[in-house]
């Protein structure tokens, strides 16, 4: 749900015409962190801790490496967007 909300905010920012903004970089990074978290295998453990004894069977926790790599690429895109935002702000101040 959080990832969908961040994607919605990011697409609204793009639709309004703001490409180089700190909010864009923040949305991209948070989407990337969520994707890495989902691929890390900690999600089933967290879900099991919230449900308590409802899940009596042992969990098969595995790393999803392609999902973690995809999340890392999204985080990298967020970092690049943040650097582009700084360059864009410097360029606006240059006479």
C-alpha positions in Angstrom: 0.0 0.0 0.0 2.8 2.4 0.8 4.6 1.6 -2.4 1.4 2.3 -4.4 1.0 5.6 -2.6 4.5 6.6 -3.4 4.1 5.6 -7.0 0.9 7.6 -7.2 2.7 10.7 -5.7 5.6 10.2 -8.1 3.4 10.0 -11.2 1.4 13.1 -10.0 4.7 15.0 -9.7 5.7 13.9 -13.2 2.3 14.9 -14.6 2.6 18.3 -13.0 5.8 18.8 -14.9 8.3 18.7 -12.0 11.0 16.4 -13.1 13.9 17.5 -10.9 12.6 17.8 -7.4 13.6 16.5 -4.0 10.2 14.9 -3.6 10.7 12.8 -6.8 14.0 11.5 -5.4 12.4 10.7 -2.1 9.5 8.8 -3.7 11.9 6.8 -5.9 14.1 5.9 -2.9 11.2 4.9 -0.7 9.8 2.6 -3.5 13.3 1.1 -3.9 13.7 0.5 -0.2 10.3 -1.3 -0.1 11.2 -3.5 -3.1 14.5 -4.4 -1.4 12.6 -5.2 1.8 10.1 -7.4 0.0 12.9 -9.3 -1.7 15.0 -9.7 1.4 12.8 -12.4 2.9 12.1 -10.4 6.0 8.5 -9.8 5.0 7.3 -13.3 5.9 9.0 -13.1 9.3 7.5 -9.7 10.0 4.1 -11.0 9.0 4.5 -14.1 11.2 5.5 -11.9 14.2 2.3 -9.8 13.7 0.0 -12.8 13.4 1.6 -14.6 16.3 0.7 -18.3 16.7 -1.8 -18.2 13.8 0.9 -19.6 11.5 2.1 -22.7 13.2 4.0 -24.1 10.2 7.7 -23.1 9.7 8.3 -20.4 7.2 10.5 -21.0 4.2 12.4 -17.7 3.9 14.3 -17.2 0.7 16.0 -14.3 -0.8 14.6 -13.0 -4.1 17.8 -11.7 -5.7 16.2 -10.3 -8.9 13.7 -8.3 -6.8 16.5 -7.0 -4.5 18.6 -6.0 -7.6 15.5 -4.2 -9.0 15.1 -2.3 -5.8 18.8 -1.4 -5.8 18.4 0.0 -9.3 15.4 2.1 -8.2 17.4 3.4 -5.2 20.2 4.3 -7.6 17.7 6.1 -9.9 16.5 8.1 -6.8 20.1 9.0 -6.0 20.7 10.1 -9.6 17.5 12.2 -9.5 18.6 13.8 -6.3 22.0 14.7 -7.9 20.2 16.0 -11.0 18.0 18.2 -8.7 21.1 19.7 -7.1 22.6 20.4 -10.5 19.3 21.9 -11.7 19.1 24.2 -8.6 22.7 25.3 -9.2 22.0 26.0 -12.8 19.0 28.2 -11.9 21.2 30.3 -9.7 23.9 30.8 -12.4 23.7 34.1 -14.2 
